[in-house]
Amino acid sequence: MNVGAPNGRSVSWPAAEAPGPAPERWLGEVRIFAETLPDEEGRGLLPDGEWEPAEALLDADGRPVAHVWREAGGSVFLPFSPDAALVNLWSEAYQAGARSAGAKRLALKAYYRARPLLPRALQIALRRRFARIQAKTAFPRWPVETAAHDLYDLVLGLLAEVAGEAVPWLGPWPAPYRWALVLTHDVELQEGCENVALLRDIELAHGLRSAWNFVPRRYDTPDETVRDLNERGFEVGVHGLYHDGRDLESRELLLERLPAMHEAARRWGATGFRSPATHRGWDLMPLLGFEHDSSYLDTDPFEPQGGGSCTWWPFPIGELVELPITLLMDHTLFVILRRDESVWTEKTRFLRDRGGMALLITHPDYMLERERLDVYDRFLATFAGDDTMWGALPREVASWWRRRAESTIERESDGRWRVEGPAAGEARVELFPPS
């Protein structure tokens, strides 16, 4: 890969490989999970010129394993692919080399098979004990992991360096918005389905809308409930088939269940999916056949399938637009960790200040108490009046992200930048480093 500047300088790197287990490397303060070329191999790929090894890439023990190469004229060669490093974060491929990964998957499967037989109090006690272990996870960090955004800044910084000026990029949200708040609900039980109005009316009072994900074959979802939500401008999505934790257990089982899930999607007018318990698999997600999904996390060690994509922006998985969950789930917050809404508020302020997406899941099944409804009301009241906030539905974010991805930035003869493509007229050109 070679990205050239008008002055003849460039930043280049080796071709990306498919996501997979990759060693942990450090370039300064930036954590990188990607295969790196030793200096003797990197030297053989360098273009003509006078090149010298510069900044060292270190392994997890602080030992140099490769170098960034710099050319006398100002060009730069990276001994790893930033594209591969980014996908390894999004896909959670960094977990593949962990010794405990296989044991965790087996424990997760066993837990979900046994869960229907366990008393509710025992389920919660087990989750709390598991949460204490998960909280010790070193990577991704919680409540915020910046690895993907550190990588973005690294590459944009190098491009600006070789160009000798600030470089343009498309802002993450349509003008005039600077950040996004996306509200979603997973309806797990009949009781939640019967109490949609409790959360719906709080959102309407703040001028907001949300997405409601229903389970087609676990309980009855009345047509009038779906129709009411659609007519009021809300979104309806599919939340697995039975909520048994098995939809993404294998390719074969997923393909067996998809026709029934697609039939429910057609009946409800749904374009989005979320896997129960946020079960996910990078190779399986493109098979879903939905326009967007929200089963990945940015960082969350407390979920049964912990980990995270390390980003607070949407990203592609094949043709699917993935919207990572960036705020702790209500059940985890209130029941497992026994914390209050300040966890949501502090993280949302962080995301707001960095142009991120605050995407929240709440469950009407767990939000029936007046105290929790008041917590939700206070949280929404904190941000509802912010005119820099895009209160968007998942389908709106996914549609925007597609338009953004299909657009380009061109330079006018007077040096100004313009957007070409489907996002023209709504996209905002930003500069790095910002002025």
N, C-alpha and C positions, 0 to 999 in steps of 0.2 A: 504494500500500500504506500502511495506517495501523494502527499498534499503539498502542492507548490504555491509559492507566493509570486506576485508580479516582479519582484526583485531578483528572481532566479533561485532563491533559497527554497529549501523544502524540509518537511518532516516526513520521515519514512519509517516503515516497520515491516516485519515479515507477515505473510498471509495468515489469516485467522484459521484456527482449527475448530472442530466441533466441540461444544462444551463437554467437559469431563474433568476427572481428577487432575488437579494442578497444584504445584508446590506454592507455599506462601513466600512472597518476596516483599521487600521494602525498597522504595525509591524515595529517600528522604522520609517524610512523614506519611507517604502514600502507601497503603497496603495493596498488594497486587497478587491475584491468583491467576497465574498464566505460565505456560512453558517459556523459558528464557533461553536464548542462544548464548552459549559460552563465547568468549571473545574470539577464539579461533574460528568458530563458525560465523559469527557476526561479521568478522573482517572480510570473509569471502563474499558477502552480500553487499558490501559498501559500493556506492557509485564511485566514479572517478573523482579524485581530489585528494587533498592532504587531510587525512582523518586521524584523530587521536582519541583514545579512551578517556572519558570524563567521569561523570557521576557513577558511583557503584550501586548495583542492585545487590542487596544483602539477603541472605536466607534468614530463617526464623531465629537462628543463633547469632546473627550479626556478622556472618562471614561473607565476603564478596563472592558472587557467583557469575557476574557479568557486568558490563558497563554500557552506559549510554555513550554513543560515539558522536563527536563533534568535528565538523569540517572547517578548515581555515576560513572559508567564505561565509560561514554562518549556518550551514545546514546541520540537521540533527538526525541521527538514526537511533531508534529504540530497539533493544534486543528482545522485545516481546510485542505481541499484538494487543493494543488497547481494546480492540473489538472483542477479542477472545476474553480478555480480563473482565470486560463489562458483562458479557453473557455468562461467564462463570459466577458472577455475583447474582445476576438476575435469576439464574437457574438453580442457585444454591449448590452448584457443583463443588464448591469449596468444602462441602460436608462429606463428599464421597470418600475422601481419604481418612476420615476420622475412624478410629478403631471401634468406637461405640455406635457408629451409624447403623450397622446391621442389627445389633442387639436392640436399638431403639425402635427400629421398624417392626421387629418381632413382638416387642413388648406392646407397641401401639396396637397391632393387630389383635393380640390376645386380650388387651383391655376392652376393645370395642366388641369383641365376641362375647366377653363376660359381662359387660356393663348392664344389659337388660336384667341380669339375675341379681345385681347388687342393690342393696337398699340405698336410697338417695343419700343418706347421711354418710355411708361408707364411700360412695363415689366422691363426695366432696372432700372427705378426709384424705383419700388417696391422691386427689388432684392437688391438695394443699401440700402434702408431703413431696409430691413430684415437683411442684413449683419451687420449693426450697432448693432442690437439686438443680433445676433448670436455671435458677437465678444466678448460678455460679458460672454460666456459659461465658467464655472470654470473647467469642466472636459469633455472630454480630453483637455489638454492644447494645444495651437497652438502658434508657428508652430511645436513644438516638444512635444510629449508625450512619456515618458519613462516607463510607468507603467509595460508593459509586460516584458521589458528587466530588470527592477528592480527585478521582480519576478524570472526571469531566474537566475540572479546573487545571489539572496537570497538562492535558492535551491542549486545551484552549490557550493556556499560558505559553506553551512551546510554539504554537502557531502564531501567537502575537509577537513572540520574540523573533522568529525568523522573518515575519512580515515587516517588522519595524513599526507597527501600528496596532491599535486595537482591532480585533477581528469580530465580525458580526455573527450572530446566531439568532435563531427564532425563539422568542420568549415562550415559556411553557403554556401561557394562557392567552385567550383572545383579549384584545384591548376592550375596555379599559382595565381589565382585572389583573391583579398581581398574584393572587393565590386562589385556591379552590377549596370549598367545603362540600363534601359529598356524604349524604346521610343514607344509610341502608339498614334494613331490618331482615333478620332471618327468623321465619316463623316455624318453630319446631313442633308445636303441639296444637291440638284443636282449640285449647283455651286461648292461645295467642291469636289464632285466626278470628276468634270471636271478640277480641278486644283491640282490633286495629285502630278504632277511633281514638283510643286514649293517647297514643303517640301522634297519630295523624293530626289531631286537632291542635296539639301543642305546636307542631311545625307550621300549620296554617296560620296560627296566631302570630308567628314570626315572619311570615311571608316566604316560607321555605317549603320544599317538596323533597320526597325521599323515594327510594326503591324498596319494594317489598318482595322478598324471595320466599316462595311457598314450596312445600314438598308434595308432589302430585299424589303419591300413594300411601301417605301416612295418616291423613285425615281428610275430611271433606272441605274443599275450598269453594264456598258458594260463588256462583257466577256474579251475583249482585255485589259481592265484596270486590271482586276484580274489576267489574264495570265501574263501580264508584271510584276506585282509586284511579283508573285510567281517565275517567271523565274529569276528575279534579286536577289532572296534570301530574300525577305520581307515575312511577314506573313499577312494573311487575316483572319478576324474574323467577328462574327455576332453581331450587335448592336441593339438587339430587333427586332420586326417585323414591327411596324409602327412609332416608336419613339413618342408614345402618352402617355408614363408614366403609362401604364396599364398592361404590361406583367406580373409583379409580384403582381398585385392587389389582386389576389386570386389564390388558388390552381387550381380551376376549369378553370379559364381563361388561366392560364399558360399552363395547359395540352391541352387546346384547340388550343393554338397558337404554341406549340412546334413542331408539325409535319412540319409546313411551315418553321420554323426556321432551323430545321434539314435538310430539303431539300435544303435550301440555303447553309448550311454548306457543304453538300456533293458536291454541284455544284462548290463551291469555294475552296474546300479543307481546310476548316476551322475547327480548333479544339478548339477555344476559344470563349468566350462570354463576352460582357460587357452590363450591363443593362443601358438603357437611363436614364440620370439624376442620375446615380448610385443608382437607387431604388434597394432594396435588402431585403431579409428576410431569416434568418438562416435556418428555416425549409423548405423553398422552393428551396434554391440553389442546394441541391443534386438532385432535380428533373430535372435540366437543361439538363443533359445528355451530357455535354461537358467535355473535359479533364481539362480545366482550365477556371477560371473566373477572372475578375478584376473589380468588382463593389464595393468592400469595400475600405475604406480610412484608412490611419494610424491615422490621425487626421485632421479634416477639418470642422470648425463650419459654413462655408459659403455656403455649398451646400444645396439644398432644403431638403435633408435628411442628416442632419449633424450628427456628431459623429465620430466614428473611432474604429478600432481594436487595436489601441495602440501598434502596432508592425511595424517595417520596414523590416520584413522577411515574406516570404510566409507561409501559414498555411493550414491545411486540413479542408474541410467541407464535411464529408463523404468521397466519392471517388474523390471529386473535389479538385483541388489545387487552392487556392485563392492567387492572387497576389495583395496586397494592393497598392492603389495609394498613393504615398508618397510626391508628389510635387503638388502644387496648380495648378488648371487648368488655361489655358490661358485666357479664357473669364472672370473668376473670378479675375485673376491677373490684366489684362489690363483694363477691362470695369467696373467691379463692384468695385474693390478696387482702381483702377487707380494707380497701383504700377509698378515698372520696374523689369527686370530680376534678379536683385540682390536678390530678394526673392528666386528664384530658385537656384541661385549660392550658397548662404549661406546655405540653407538646404542641398544641394547636398554635400557640403564640410563636413557638420556635419555627414551625412550618410556615406560618404567615410571614415571618421576617425573612424567610429564605425562598419565598415563591413556591412553596410546596403544595401538596394536596393532602388535606386532612380528611381521611376517609374513615368513617365510624360505623361499626356494627352495633346495633342494640337488638335485643330479643323481646318482643312484646310478652312472651311467656315469663320473663324474669323482671319485667318492668311494671307489674300490676300494682305494686305498693305506692301509696301517695308520696312517700318520701323519695322514692327513686324517680317518679314522674317529676317531682319538684327539682331534683338534681338535673334531669334532662332539660327542663325548662330554663334553669339558670345557665346551663352551659350554652344553649342556643342564644339566650339573651345577651351573652357576653360578646357574640360575634355577629349577630344578625344585622346590626346597623352599620357594619363596615362596608363602605362602598367600593373598596378595593377587592372584596371577596366575591368570587363567583359561586353562588349557591346552585350547583349543577347536579343533574341526574347522571348516573353512570353512563347511560346511552349517549348523553350530550357530550360528556368528556371523551368517550371512545370515538364519537364522530369527529370531534374537534382534533383529536390526536391523529386520526387518519388524514384529515385535511392538512394538518401541519406537516406530517411526514411526506406528503406528496408535493409540497411546495419548496421553492428554492429562493435564494437571495441573490439578486443581481445588482451590479453597481451602475449608477447613472454616470453620464459624462461629467457632471459637476462633483462627483465623488460621493454623493448620497446613495443610500441603499434602498432598494425596493423589493417587495415580495412578489414573486410570480407563482401562480398556481391557485388551487382551490382555497387557500387560506388568505389570499390577497384581499385587502380591505378590512381584515379583522386581526391579522397577525401583527405582532410588534417586533421590530428588529432591535435587539439589544447588543451591546458591545462588551467584549472582554479584553482587558480588565475594564470594569465600569468606570466611567469618568467621575 
